[in-house]
Amino acid sequence: MRQALSFDKTLMSSLNTKVTVSKWYDAKDRYDENKYKEAILELFDYVNLDIRKKYANDNETYFKVPHGSVVVEVEFTDSHFKVKAPFLKVGTDKRVPLFRKVTEVNFAPLNLAQIKLEDEQLNFHYSCPWHLCEPYKIYYVLQEICHNADNFDDEFISLFDVSPLHEPQITNYDAATLDTAWTKYNDIIKEAESYMQYFDQNRMEYFNWDILNITFKKIEYLIMPNGKLRTDLEKQIGDLYSKDHMQDRIQRGKSFLARLKAKSKEEYLEDIYEAESFISIKSRLEHDALKQNWKRPYESAAKEIQDKQYTGAVLTLLVGFYDMYYYNNVPDDINDKVVAVLGNASGQDWHVAATTLYNGMTAILENRPVRGSSGKKGFFSKLFG
């Protein structure tokens, strides 16, 4: 294993966001002017200009916006802003453990919204007076409801006697795209296994944490799965960053990778579709945020290259690049540069890949064009020997 991991471009048509940035400042201005309802309408325009056109009643006081397997209902009254998201229908069995779990979720991860039982169904709820509808807070509330409804629906259905209240509004990919996704999914897993086997045999098991981290995020980057696969990936990635002993985290990651490998094509494709969404689970990427997020991997990789630890540098930088995709909606200009950098480093010797990734990250951070890698020594190659 003398070469860096391979790179395949995402099958998604775009990784960009639907937000209209100027509307965010309009929302804040309306709130500062005590025009609270107008502030929320501007906030909706910030999220997606189609929301008011497609999902509002005639006087824009009631909205029903689909998000995954729930429909988020927003109501404007004279005194309050209200949100309700009907979640799951409750059956007759396992009610006590179900309600215990709901209580647990209401303590954490929920902070502002709550799940309540009403007429034998569980609903997310939030309400506050208009003067407390600060745009940041309302965006967070909507994100909290959408994200946790996505996260917990499959888990609750698998564990308790509950059933969905809505079918998600989805768009299926064409057969060729699905076949390609399945092939590349298996290729990603196979490559990860070969690298981990090599590191195990050469007593470099500590690199397996990076391999697992990169692999899970590559699977997400490939086509952004939905449903249980997305939730499982999110949980396993979170587990990699837990405070448990490193070897325990790596072992759990390997076990999860084995479960991913064991999926049939039908099981995998069940979660490969585009779903109608209200609030994205990802943040809008800005250049200043990218600088902050990349500061640690950039500095760590520089030291690793200086110490001729090229394998470590490559893995450090790849985690940084795939973190960017995993946590953010990426503007086209930044995405084009990152795709070029990852493509240039794909399959290169560790030394060449390390300097290629480092040079590319430097160019992106400095907002310069990304140059292709010819394998020849450039400025940073000479600097780091």
LUMKE-535562 format. One line per 8 residues: number of its first residue (from 1); their letters; for each residue x, y, z of N, C-alpha, C. Coordinates in steps of 0.2 Angstrom, whole numbers. Example, Ala and Ser with C-alpha at 12.3 -4.5 7.8 and 13.67 -1.06 7.14 Angstrom:
1) as) 66/-28/39/62/-22/39/66/-16/39; 64/-11/35/68/-5/36/64/0/39
***
This chain:
1) mrqalsfd) 4/-6/0/0/0/0/4/6/0; 7/8/-6/11/14/-6/8/19/-10; 1/19/-11/-2/24/-14/-8/26/-10; -10/33/-11/-15/36/-7/-22/33/-10; -27/34/-6/-34/31/-7/-36/34/-14; -41/31/-17/-43/33/-24/-49/38/-22; -51/42/-28/-56/47/-27/-61/46/-33; -67/46/-31/-73/46/-36/-77/52/-35
9) ktlmssln) -79/56/-40/-83/61/-39/-90/59/-37; -93/63/-33/-100/62/-31/-105/61/-37; -110/57/-36/-115/56/-41/-121/61/-41; -120/65/-36/-125/71/-35/-124/76/-40; -130/79/-42/-130/84/-48/-127/90/-45; -128/92/-38/-125/98/-35/-124/97/-28; -119/100/-25/-118/100/-18/-120/107/-15; -122/111/-19/-123/118/-17/-129/119/-13
17) tkvtvskw) -130/124/-10/-136/126/-5/-141/129/-9; -148/129/-7/-153/133/-10/-154/139/-7; -150/141/-2/-151/147/2/-150/153/-2; -153/159/-1/-152/165/-4/-149/170/2; -143/171/2/-139/174/7/-142/181/9; -144/185/4/-146/192/6/-152/192/10; -156/186/9/-162/186/13/-161/185/21; -155/182/22/-154/182/29/-153/189/33
25) ydakdryd) -150/193/29/-149/200/32/-155/204/32; -160/202/27/-166/205/27/-170/203/33; -170/196/35/-173/194/40/-171/197/47; -165/198/48/-162/201/54/-164/208/54; -164/212/49/-166/219/48/-174/219/50; -178/215/48/-185/215/49/-186/214/57; -182/209/60/-183/208/67/-181/214/71; -175/217/69/-173/223/73/-178/229/72
33) enkykeai) -182/229/67/-187/234/66/-194/232/70; -194/226/73/-199/224/77/-205/221/72; -203/220/66/-208/217/61/-207/209/61; -209/206/66/-208/199/67/-210/194/62; -216/195/60/-219/191/55/-215/191/48; -214/198/46/-210/199/40/-203/196/41; -200/196/47/-194/193/48/-194/185/46; -199/182/49/-200/175/48/-201/173/40
41) lelfdyvn) -205/177/37/-206/176/30/-199/177/26; -195/182/28/-189/183/25/-184/177/26; -185/174/32/-181/168/34/-183/162/30; -189/162/28/-191/156/24/-188/157/17; -188/164/15/-185/165/8/-178/164/8; -174/165/14/-167/163/14/-166/155/13; -171/151/17/-170/144/16/-171/142/9; -177/144/6/-178/142/-1/-184/147/-3
49) ldirkkya) -182/150/-9/-187/155/-12/-194/151/-14; -194/145/-14/-200/141/-16/-205/140/-10; -203/141/-4/-207/139/1/-214/143/2; -213/150/1/-219/154/1/-224/153/-5; -220/151/-11/-224/150/-17/-228/143/-17; -225/138/-14/-228/131/-14/-232/129/-8; -230/132/-2/-233/128/4/-237/133/8; -238/139/6/-242/144/11/-249/144/9
57) ndnetyfk) -253/146/14/-260/148/12/-260/155/9; -266/157/7/-267/163/3/-264/169/7; -265/170/14/-262/176/17/-256/174/21; -253/169/19/-246/167/22/-246/167/30; -251/164/33/-251/163/40/-251/156/42; -251/151/37/-250/144/38/-246/141/33; -242/136/35/-237/133/30/-237/126/31; -237/121/26/-236/114/27/-230/112/22
65) vphgsvvv) -224/111/25/-218/110/22/-216/103/23; -215/99/17/-213/92/18/-205/92/20; -203/88/24/-196/86/25/-196/79/27; -193/75/22/-192/68/24/-199/65/25; -199/61/30/-205/58/32/-210/62/36; -209/68/37/-214/72/41/-216/78/37; -221/81/39/-223/88/36/-223/93/41; -219/98/41/-219/103/46/-224/108/45
73) eveftdsh) -228/109/50/-234/114/50/-232/120/54; -232/126/51/-230/132/54/-236/137/54; -238/140/60/-244/144/60/-242/151/63; -245/156/60/-244/163/63/-250/165/66; -251/166/73/-256/168/76/-255/176/78; -260/179/80/-259/186/82/-253/187/87; -252/182/92/-247/183/97/-241/178/97; -242/173/93/-237/168/93/-235/165/86
81) fkvkapfl) -229/162/86/-226/158/81/-226/151/83; -230/147/79/-231/140/81/-228/135/76; -225/130/78/-223/124/74/-225/118/77; -228/113/72/-230/107/74/-228/102/68; -225/96/70/-223/91/65/-226/85/67; -232/83/65/-234/76/66/-229/71/64; -228/66/69/-222/62/69/-224/55/67; -227/51/72/-228/44/72/-235/43/75
89) kvgtdkrv) -238/38/72/-245/35/75/-243/30/81; -246/30/87/-244/26/92/-249/20/92; -246/14/92/-250/7/93/-251/6/100; -253/-1/101/-255/-3/108/-250/-7/112; -244/-9/108/-239/-12/112/-233/-8/113; -229/-10/118/-223/-7/120/-223/1/121; -229/3/124/-230/10/125/-226/13/131; -225/9/136/-220/11/142/-213/13/139
97) plfrkvte) -210/8/136/-203/9/134/-203/15/128; -208/15/124/-209/21/119/-209/27/123; -213/28/128/-214/35/131/-207/36/135; -204/31/138/-198/32/141/-193/35/136; -193/32/130/-188/35/125/-189/42/123; -196/43/122/-198/50/121/-196/55/126; -196/53/132/-194/58/138/-187/59/137; -183/53/136/-176/54/135/-174/59/129
105) vnfaplnl) -177/58/124/-176/62/118/-178/70/120; -183/71/123/-185/78/125/-180/81/130; -176/77/133/-170/80/137/-164/81/133; -163/76/129/-157/77/124/-158/72/119; -157/74/112/-154/80/110/-159/86/109; -165/85/110/-169/91/109/-168/96/114; -168/103/112/-166/108/117/-172/113/117; -175/115/112/-181/120/112/-188/116/110
113) aqiklede) -188/112/105/-194/108/103/-195/103/108; -201/100/108/-203/94/112/-207/90/108; -207/83/110/-212/78/107/-217/77/112; -223/78/110/-229/77/114/-234/72/111; -238/68/116/-243/63/114/-249/67/113; -253/66/107/-259/70/106/-263/65/102; -269/63/104/-274/59/101/-270/53/98; -266/49/102/-263/43/100/-257/44/94
121) qlnfhysc) -255/50/94/-249/51/89/-244/56/93; -238/55/91/-232/59/93/-231/65/88; -231/71/91/-229/77/87/-224/81/90; -220/83/86/-215/89/88/-219/95/89; -217/99/94/-220/105/95/-215/111/97; -217/117/95/-213/123/97/-218/129/97; -217/133/102/-221/139/101/-218/145/105; -218/151/103/-215/157/107/-219/163/104
129) pwhlcepy) -219/168/109/-221/175/107/-217/178/101; -220/182/97/-217/185/91/-211/189/93; -211/192/99/-205/196/100/-199/192/102; -200/185/103/-194/181/104/-192/177/98; -195/179/92/-193/175/86/-187/178/83; -182/178/86/-175/180/83/-173/175/77; -171/177/72/-170/173/66/-166/167/67; -160/168/71/-155/162/72/-159/157/76
137) kiyyvlqe) -163/159/81/-166/154/85/-172/150/81; -176/154/77/-181/150/74/-178/145/69; -172/147/65/-169/143/61/-167/137/65; -164/138/70/-162/132/74/-167/127/76; -173/130/78/-179/126/80/-181/122/74; -182/125/69/-184/121/63/-179/116/61; -172/117/61/-167/112/60/-168/107/65; -169/108/71/-169/103/77/-175/99/75
145) ichnadnf) -180/101/74/-186/97/72/-185/92/66; -183/95/61/-182/92/55/-176/86/55; -171/88/58/-165/83/59/-167/78/64; -170/79/69/-172/74/74/-178/69/72; -182/72/68/-188/68/65/-185/63/60; -180/66/56/-176/61/51/-172/56/55; -169/58/61/-165/53/64/-169/48/68; -174/49/71/-178/45/75/-183/41/72
153) ddefislf) -186/43/66/-192/39/64/-190/32/63; -185/30/59/-183/23/58/-182/19/64; -178/22/69/-176/19/75/-183/17/79; -187/22/80/-193/21/83/-198/16/80; -198/16/74/-202/11/70/-199/4/71; -193/3/71/-189/-3/72/-190/-6/79; -191/-2/84/-191/-4/91/-198/-4/94; -202/0/92/-209/1/95/-215/0/91
161) dvsplhep) -220/0/94/-227/-1/90/-229/6/87; -226/8/82/-227/15/80/-227/14/72; -231/19/69/-231/19/61/-230/26/59; -228/27/53/-227/34/50/-234/37/48; -234/43/49/-240/47/47/-240/49/40; -234/50/37/-233/52/30/-228/48/27; -229/47/20/-224/45/16/-220/50/14; -213/49/14/-209/55/11/-210/56/4
169) qitnydaa) -209/62/2/-210/64/-5/-203/63/-8; -202/58/-12/-195/57/-15/-195/57/-22; -189/57/-25/-188/57/-32/-182/51/-33; -184/46/-37/-179/41/-38/-174/42/-43; -168/40/-42/-163/40/-47/-164/35/-53; -162/37/-59/-162/32/-64/-158/26/-63; -160/20/-66/-157/14/-65/-149/14/-66; -147/18/-71/-139/18/-72/-136/21/-66
177) tldtawtk) -139/26/-64/-136/30/-58/-136/25/-52; -141/21/-51/-142/17/-45/-136/11/-46; -136/9/-52/-131/3/-53/-124/6/-52; -122/12/-54/-116/15/-53/-115/16/-45; -120/18/-42/-119/20/-34/-118/13/-31; -121/8/-33/-120/1/-29/-113/-1/-31; -110/-1/-37/-104/-3/-38/-98/1/-34; -99/8/-34/-94/12/-31/-95/11/-23
185) yndiikea) -101/10/-21/-101/9/-14/-97/3/-12; -98/-3/-15/-94/-9/-14/-86/-8/-15; -85/-4/-20/-77/-2/-21/-74/2/-15; -78/6/-13/-76/10/-7/-75/6/-1; -79/1/0/-78/-4/6/-73/-8/5; -72/-11/-1/-66/-15/-3/-60/-12/-2; -59/-6/-4/-53/-2/-3/-51/-1/4; -56/1/8/-55/2/15/-53/-4/19
193) esymqyfd) -55/-10/17/-53/-16/20/-46/-18/18; -44/-17/12/-37/-18/10/-32/-14/14; -34/-7/14/-29/-3/18/-29/-5/26; -35/-7/29/-34/-8/36/-31/-15/37; -31/-20/32/-27/-26/32/-20/-24/32; -18/-20/28/-11/-18/27/-8/-15/33; -12/-10/36/-10/-7/42/-10/-11/48; -15/-16/49/-14/-21/54/-8/-25/53
201) qnrmeyfn) -6/-28/47/-1/-32/46/6/-28/48; 6/-22/47/12/-18/48/12/-14/54; 8/-16/59/7/-13/66/6/-6/66; 2/-3/61/0/4/61/-7/4/62; -10/1/66/-17/0/67/-20/7/69; -16/12/71/-19/19/73/-22/22/67; -19/20/61/-21/24/54/-28/21/53; -31/16/56/-37/13/54/-43/18/56
209) wdilnitf) -42/22/61/-47/27/63/-48/32/57; -42/34/54/-43/38/48/-46/35/42; -45/29/41/-47/25/35/-55/24/36; -57/22/42/-64/22/44/-68/28/43; -65/34/46/-68/40/45/-69/43/38; -63/42/34/-64/44/27/-69/40/23; -69/33/25/-73/28/21/-80/30/22; -82/31/29/-89/32/30/-92/39/27
217) kkieylim) -87/44/27/-89/50/24/-89/50/16; -85/45/13/-85/44/6/-91/41/4; -94/37/8/-100/33/6/-106/39/6; -105/43/11/-110/49/11/-110/53/5; -103/55/4/-102/60/-2/-104/57/-8; -103/50/-9/-105/47/-16/-112/49/-18; -117/49/-14/-124/50/-17/-128/52/-11; -126/54/-5/-130/57/0/-136/52/2
225) pngklrtd) -135/46/5/-141/42/6/-145/45/11; -151/42/11/-157/44/16/-158/38/20; -164/39/24/-166/34/28/-162/31/33; -162/25/35/-158/21/40/-151/22/39; -149/21/32/-142/21/31/-139/28/33; -142/33/31/-139/40/33/-139/40/41; -144/38/44/-144/39/52/-139/34/55; -138/28/52/-133/24/55/-126/27/53
233) lekqigdl) -124/29/47/-118/33/46/-117/38/51; -122/42/52/-121/48/57/-119/46/64; -122/41/66/-121/38/73/-114/35/73; -112/31/68/-105/28/68/-100/33/67; -101/38/63/-96/44/63/-95/47/70; -101/49/73/-101/52/80/-97/47/85; -98/41/84/-94/36/89/-87/36/88; -84/37/82/-77/38/80/-74/44/85
241) yskdhmqd) -78/49/86/-76/54/90/-77/54/97; -80/48/100/-82/48/107/-75/47/111; -76/47/117/-70/47/122/-68/40/124; -71/35/121/-69/28/122/-62/27/120; -59/22/122/-52/20/120/-52/19/112; -46/22/109/-46/22/102/-47/15/99; -44/10/101/-45/3/98/-52/1/99; -56/3/104/-63/1/105/-67/4/99
249) riqrgksf) -65/11/98/-69/14/93/-67/11/86; -61/10/85/-59/7/78/-63/0/77; -63/-4/83/-66/-11/82/-74/-10/81; -77/-5/84/-84/-4/82/-85/-2/75; -80/2/73/-80/5/66/-80/-1/61; -75/-6/62/-74/-11/58/-80/-16/58; -83/-17/64/-90/-21/64/-95/-17/60; -96/-11/60/-101/-7/56/-99/-8/49
257) larlkaks) -93/-7/47/-91/-8/40/-92/-15/37; -92/-20/42/-94/-27/40/-101/-27/38; -105/-24/42/-112/-24/41/-114/-20/35; -111/-15/33/-112/-11/27/-110/-16/21; -105/-20/22/-103/-24/16/-108/-30/15; -111/-32/21/-116/-37/20/-123/-35/17; -124/-29/16/-130/-27/14/-131/-29/6; -137/-31/5/-139/-33/-2/-140/-27/-6
265) keeyledi) -140/-28/-12/-141/-22/-17/-148/-19/-15; -153/-23/-14/-159/-21/-13/-160/-16/-6; -156/-19/-1/-156/-15/5/-153/-9/4; -147/-8/1/-144/-2/0/-148/3/-4; -151/1/-10/-154/5/-14/-161/8/-11; -163/4/-5/-169/7/-2/-168/14/1; -162/16/2/-160/22/5/-157/27/0; -157/25/-6/-154/30/-11/-159/33/-15
273) yeaesfis) -161/39/-13/-166/43/-17/-165/50/-14; -168/55/-18/-169/62/-16/-175/63/-13; -175/66/-7/-181/67/-3/-182/75/-2; -188/77/-3/-190/84/-2/-188/86/5; -185/92/6/-183/94/13/-184/101/14; -185/103/20/-186/109/23/-180/113/25; -177/110/30/-170/113/32/-165/108/31; -160/110/28/-154/106/27/-151/104/33
281) iksrlehd) -148/97/34/-144/95/39/-137/98/39; -135/101/33/-129/103/33/-128/111/33; -123/114/35/-122/121/35/-120/124/28; -121/130/27/-119/134/21/-112/135/22; -107/133/18/-100/134/18/-98/141/16; -95/145/20/-92/151/19/-84/150/19; -80/155/16/-73/154/15/-70/155/22; -73/160/26/-70/161/33/-71/155/37
289) alkqnwkr) -77/151/37/-78/145/41/-73/140/38; -72/139/32/-67/134/29/-60/135/32; -58/141/33/-51/143/35/-51/140/43; -56/141/46/-56/139/53/-57/132/54; -61/129/50/-62/121/50/-55/118/48; -52/121/43/-46/117/41/-39/119/44; -40/124/49/-34/126/53/-30/120/56; -33/116/59/-30/110/63/-27/105/58
297) pyesaake) -31/102/53/-28/97/49/-22/100/44; -23/107/43/-18/110/38/-11/111/42; -12/113/49/-5/113/53/-3/107/54; -7/102/56/-5/95/57/-1/92/51; -4/93/46/-1/90/40/6/93/38; 6/99/39/13/103/38/18/100/42; 17/98/48/22/95/52/23/88/50; 18/84/48/19/77/46/23/77/40
305) iqdkqytg) 22/82/35/26/82/29/33/84/31; 34/89/35/41/91/37/45/85/40; 41/81/44/44/75/47/44/69/43; 42/70/36/42/64/31/37/59/33; 32/60/37/27/56/38/21/57/33; 22/55/27/18/56/22/11/53/22; 11/46/24/5/43/25/0/46/30; 3/48/36/-1/52/41/-3/59/38
313) avltllvg) 1/62/34/-1/68/31/-7/68/26; -7/62/22/-12/61/17/-19/60/21; -18/56/26/-24/54/29/-27/60/33; -23/64/36/-25/70/40/-29/75/35; -26/76/29/-29/80/24/-35/78/21; -35/71/20/-41/68/17/-47/69/22; -46/68/28/-51/69/34/-54/76/33; -49/81/32/-51/88/32/-55/89/26
321) fydmyyyn) -54/86/20/-58/87/14/-64/84/15; -65/78/17/-71/74/17/-75/77/23; -72/80/28/-76/83/33/-80/89/30; -77/93/26/-80/98/23/-86/96/19; -86/91/15/-92/88/12/-97/86/17; -95/82/22/-100/79/26/-104/84/30; -101/90/32/-104/94/37/-107/100/33; -106/101/27/-107/107/23/-111/106/16
329) nvpddind) -115/111/14/-117/112/7/-111/116/4; -108/114/-1/-102/117/-4/-103/121/-10; -102/127/-10/-102/131/-16/-98/128/-22; -101/129/-28/-98/126/-34/-91/128/-35; -89/134/-34/-82/136/-35/-77/133/-30; -79/132/-24/-75/128/-19/-75/121/-21; -81/118/-23/-81/111/-25/-77/109/-31; -77/114/-36/-73/112/-42/-65/112/-40
337) kvvavlgn) -63/116/-35/-56/116/-33/-54/109/-30; -59/108/-25/-58/102/-21/-58/95/-25; -62/95/-30/-63/89/-34/-56/89/-38; -53/94/-40/-47/94/-44/-41/92/-40; -41/94/-34/-36/92/-29/-36/85/-27; -42/82/-26/-43/75/-24/-42/71/-30; -44/73/-36/-42/69/-42/-35/69/-43; -31/74/-42/-24/75/-43/-20/70/-39
345) asgqdwhv) -23/69/-32/-19/65/-27/-21/58/-28; -27/56/-31/-29/49/-31/-24/44/-34; -23/39/-29/-19/34/-31/-11/36/-32; -9/42/-30/-2/44/-31/2/41/-25; 8/40/-26/13/38/-20/11/43/-14; 12/40/-8/11/44/-2/14/51/-2; 20/51/-4/24/58/-4/21/63/-9; 20/60/-15/17/65/-20/10/67/-18
353) aattlyng) 6/62/-16/-1/64/-13/-1/69/-8; 4/68/-3/4/73/3/5/80/0; 10/81/-4/12/87/-6/6/90/-11; 3/86/-15/-2/88/-19/-8/90/-15; -10/86/-10/-16/88/-6/-14/95/-2; -8/95/1/-6/101/5/-6/107/0; -3/107/-6/-3/112/-10/-10/114/-12; -14/109/-13/-21/111/-15/-25/114/-10
361) mtailenr) -24/112/-4/-28/115/2/-25/122/3; -18/123/2/-16/130/2/-19/135/-3; -19/132/-9/-22/136/-14/-29/138/-13; -33/133/-10/-40/135/-9/-41/140/-3; -37/139/2/-37/143/8/-35/151/6; -30/151/1/-28/158/-1/-32/160/-7; -38/156/-9/-42/158/-14/-39/159/-21; -34/154/-22/-30/154/-28/-32/149/-33
369) pvrgssgk) -31/149/-39/-33/143/-43/-29/137/-41; -32/131/-42/-28/125/-40/-25/122/-46; -18/120/-45/-14/118/-51/-14/110/-51; -14/107/-57/-13/100/-57/-7/98/-55; -7/91/-53/-1/88/-50/3/84/-56; 9/85/-57/13/81/-62/17/76/-59; 17/76/-52/22/72/-49/29/75/-48; 30/80/-51/37/84/-50/37/88/-44
377) kgffsklf) 43/89/-42/44/92/-35/42/100/-37; 38/103/-33/37/110/-33/39/113/-27; 37/119/-25/39/123/-20/39/119/-13; 33/117/-12/32/113/-5/35/107/-5; 36/103/-10/40/97/-11/47/98/-9; 50/104/-11/57/105/-10/57/108/-3; 52/112/0/53/114/6/53/109/11; 48/103/10/48/98/15/52/92/13
385) g) 57/93/8/61/87/7/58/82/3
***
